[in-house]
């Protein structure tokens, strides 16, 4: 599972003497530096992993997930469109793990079969039909069709997938 973290970068008005930048690895000698995700950054080096927007200027909040640092727009694009569970409609905190299917995002407890109400977990096979989730055994029609069954995944990013 992949952990999420939301943080407001702290701007320090001091020389970064003796500090190395987490972005470029260079020595920070600028008058201003950022402290975010428990590391120090040149103001020009704290960037979104996808769109490369400078987060110290672009936003007061940055997100960290799956080894990436993201702006709000890219975080929402990659890990959920509305920040709300597609089953219950309640908001999902950025730090909470979720399940995803066809672009919809669910609380772990809400990702259940519409027929038997059993909770689906990573590794389970399921069917997603017209926005409704069915376990492998409860698919309407009872016939398992190729292309309609997919392994269940959490919202983590696989190392061989391109996300940006």
C-alpha positions in Angstrom: 0.0 0.0 0.0 1.1 3.5 -0.7 1.0 6.2 1.9 -0.2 9.8 1.2 1.0 12.9 2.8 -0.2 16.5 2.5 2.1 19.3 3.6 2.4 23.1 3.4 6.1 23.9 2.5 7.7 26.2 5.0 9.6 29.1 3.7 12.7 29.9 5.7 14.3 33.3 5.4 17.8 32.3 6.2 20.8 31.1 4.4 20.8 27.4 3.8 24.5 27.2 4.7 25.5 23.6 5.1 22.2 22.2 3.7 21.9 20.1 0.5 18.8 20.5 -1.7 16.7 17.3 -1.9 15.8 18.2 -5.6 19.2 18.9 -7.2 21.6 17.7 -4.5 23.4 21.1 -4.7 24.4 23.2 -1.7 21.8 25.7 -0.7 23.3 29.1 -0.4 20.2 31.1 -1.4 18.6 33.6 1.1 15.3 31.6 0.9 14.9 27.9 1.1 11.9 25.6 1.5 11.5 22.8 4.1 8.9 20.3 2.9 8.5 16.5 3.3 11.2 16.6 6.0 13.8 17.8 3.5 15.3 21.1 2.4 14.8 22.5 -1.1 15.9 25.4 -3.3 12.8 27.4 -4.0 13.2 26.6 -7.7 13.7 22.8 -7.0 10.5 21.9 -5.2 8.4 20.9 -8.2 5.5 18.8 -9.0 6.7 15.4 -10.4 4.2 15.5 -13.2 3.7 19.1 -14.4 6.9 20.5 -13.0 5.2 23.6 -11.5 7.3 25.2 -8.8 5.4 24.3 -5.6 6.9 27.1 -3.5 5.3 29.7 -5.8 2.4 27.8 -7.3 0.7 26.6 -4.1 0.9 26.6 -0.4 0.2 22.8 -0.3 2.0 19.9 -1.9 1.2 16.2 -1.8 3.5 13.2 -1.6 2.4 9.8 -2.7 4.2 6.8 -4.3 7.5 8.6 -4.2 6.2 11.6 -6.1 5.7 15.2 -5.0 2.6 16.6 -6.6 0.6 19.8 -6.9 -3.1 19.5 -5.9 -4.3 19.2 -9.5 -2.1 16.3 -10.4 -2.8 14.6 -7.1 -6.5 14.7 -7.8 -6.0 13.6 -11.4 -3.9 10.6 -10.4 -5.6 9.5 -7.1 -9.2 10.5 -7.4 -11.3 13.1 -9.3 -13.5 14.5 -6.6 -11.9 13.4 -3.3 -15.2 11.7 -2.5 -16.0 8.0 -2.3 -18.1 6.9 -5.2 -20.1 4.6 -3.0 -21.0 6.7 0.1 -20.2 10.2 -1.2 -18.2 11.2 1.8 -14.8 12.8 1.5 -11.7 10.7 1.5 -8.7 12.2 3.4 -5.5 12.4 1.4 -3.8 10.1 4.0 -6.3 7.3 3.6 -5.8 4.3 1.3 -8.5 3.9 -1.4 -9.6 1.3 -4.0 -10.1 2.4 -7.6 -12.2 1.0 -10.5 -12.6 2.7 -13.9 -11.7 6.1 -12.6 -14.0 5.9 -9.5 -12.5 6.1 -6.0 -13.8 4.2 -2.9 -13.0 4.0 0.8 -11.6 0.5 1.5 -14.7 -0.3 3.6 -17.0 0.8 0.7 -15.5 -1.3 -2.0 -18.0 -4.2 -1.8 -20.0 -6.5 -4.0 -23.4 -5.0 -4.7 -25.1 -8.4 -4.3 -23.4 -10.1 -1.4 -21.9 -7.0 0.3 -18.6 -8.8 0.8 -15.6 -6.4 0.9 -13.2 -6.9 -2.0 -9.5 -6.8 -1.2 -6.4 -6.6 -3.4 -6.0 -9.8 -5.4 -9.8 -10.4 -5.6 -11.3 -10.5 -9.1 -14.4 -8.4 -9.7 -16.7 -7.0 -12.4 -17.5 -3.3 -12.8 -20.7 -3.0 -14.7 -22.4 0.4 -15.3 -20.7 1.8 -12.2 -21.6 -1.2 -10.0 -19.1 -3.6 -8.4 -19.7 -7.3 -8.3 -17.5 -10.0 -6.9 -16.4 -12.8 -9.3 -19.3 -15.1 -8.2 -22.2 -12.5 -8.3 -21.8 -11.1 -11.8 -25.3 -10.6 -13.3 -25.9 -13.4 -15.8 -23.4 -15.6 -14.0 -21.2 -16.0 -17.1 -17.6 -14.9 -16.7 -16.7 -13.1 -19.9 -13.1 -12.3 -20.8 -12.3 -8.7 -20.6 -14.9 -8.1 -17.9 -12.9 -9.4 -15.0 -9.9 -7.6 -13.8 -7.5 -8.1 -10.9 -8.3 -5.7 -8.0 -5.7 -3.0 -7.4 -5.2 -0.3 -4.8 -4.5 3.2 -5.9 -0.7 2.6 -5.8 1.4 3.3 -8.8 3.2 0.4 -10.3 6.8 1.1 -11.1 6.4 0.2 -14.8 3.3 2.4 -15.4 3.6 5.9 -16.7 1.3 8.2 -14.7 2.2 11.7 -16.0 
